[in-house]
Amino acid sequence: MMMTSEFLLWLFGGLVVVLTGVLFCLGIGYFRLRQQIENQKVILTAINASEDIGYILSEILSLMYKVLQIPVAHALVTIAEETQLRILYPTKLEEGKIYHFFSSLSRSEMYQFLLQCISLTKNIFASRVLGSTKEVSLESLALFQRFQDYKNGEYLFLIIPIYDKEIAGLIVLEAESHHLFGYKNAKRLQKIMPLLNVAFSRVLLLWNLRQQSITDPLTGMLNKRQFVLMAEKLFSLSKRKEHPFALAILDIDNFKHINDSYGHHVGDIILKDIAELMMQQSRKSDYLFRIGGDEFCVLFSDIPSIEEIRVYSDRIYEAVKNYDQHKPNIVKEPITVSFGWAIEKNAENWVEVFEKADRHMYEQKRKHHENHWYS
C-alpha cells in the first residue's frame, strides 16, 4: 500500500512537471505567434496605408531595431541603379561616415564590398569596418574576416541585401557606441526576412513607378517637370543661405537636320549618347535634366565658381569632340553642341537665371555658325 502511494505521488509529480513544461512551451509558442502577428500588422499597415517610400522604410527599420535588440546609431537604405548607388533613406543629406561611403559606391563596388563581409546567415552580412583603411586593405580584410569564428564574432555593421531577381540594393545598420552586432542578433532578424522581403518588394515597385514619372524614358535623365520643381527648390535654398544660384544649358547643334536626314532612331541614339556623356562629366551633386527635344539642363546644388563652370564647359566640349569619332556611321556631319551657363546671387527668380544662360547658349551657337562648327 505504501509502495502504491509513493508511486502515485511520484506519478502525480511527473505529470505536474510534464504539464508545466507543456504549458510553458505553449506559452512561448503563443508569445511568438502573437509577436509574428504584430510584426505582420506593422508591415502590412505601412505598405497599404501609404505610398510614401520614406514612411514605409522608417516603419520597416523600426521593426528591425525592435527585433535586433541592439541600439542602432545610423541606418541606410540604398537602391542599386545602373551605375551608382542611390540613397533612399535617410531622405536628407547626412555627414556620417556610413552615408558618404555608400553614396560614393558604384554598383560593381557594392558587390566588391559584400565579398569582404562575413556571412552570418543566408542573407545577412556583417563587417567591422567600411572599406579599406591605411592599415587594412580590402583584400587582407576579406581574408581576415573569412577565417573568423563568425558565430562568436562582434561587428559594428550589419548589411542586408535587398533582392529583386538580383541584388537591388542594401540595408546597412551601424551599432551605437559601445554596442556590437553578433550572430544571435542576425538570427533574430533572419526570422522576419520573409516579411521584410514583402515590404521591400513594395518599396521597389513604388520606386520604379516614381522613376517612370520623373525621368525621361529615352535618356534616363530627370524630366522637365522635375526641372521646374528642383529649380524652384534650389533657388529658394540659395536665397535663404545667401548663396548664388547656377545652372547650365546644353543644346545639340543642328539636331533637326540630323533627325530629318537620318531618321529619329539615329537622333535617339545621339540623344542617349550625349546624355550619357554629360552624366559622366558631371559631379554627383549635380542634377541633370532633359528639358526639350535636344536641350539639356544642369542644376548645380553645390555651387561652383565661375572658373569651375568654365572648366566643366571645356570638359563637355572636349568629350563631344571625342564622341564625334564614335557617332553612328551613317551620320557624315560632325556632332557639336552649344553650352551656356549663368551664375547669379541677386536674381529675382530662377527663370531670370535660366534666361541668361539661354542667351549665353545662343551666343555660343551663333559663334559656331559663324565659324562653320555646326553641320
Protein Blocks (a to p, Z undefined) as FASTA:
>chain_A
ZZmmmmmmmmmmmmmmmmmmmmmmmmmmmmmmmmmmmmmmmmmmmmmmpccfklmmmmmm
mmmmmmnopacfbdcdddddfkbccdfbdfbdcfbfklmmmmmpcfklmmmmmmmpccfb
lmlccdfbecjdfklcfklmmmmmmmpcfklgccfbdcddddehiacbdcdddddehiac
dfklmmmmmmmmmmmmmmmmmmmmmmmmmmmmmpcfklopacfklmmmmmmmmmmmmmmn
opacdddddddehklmmmmmnojklmmmmmmmmmmmmmmmpcfkbccddfbfklccdddf
bacdfklmmmmmmmmmmmmmmmmmmgcfklmbdcdddddddddfkbfbfklmmmmmmmmm
mmmmmmmmmnopaZZ
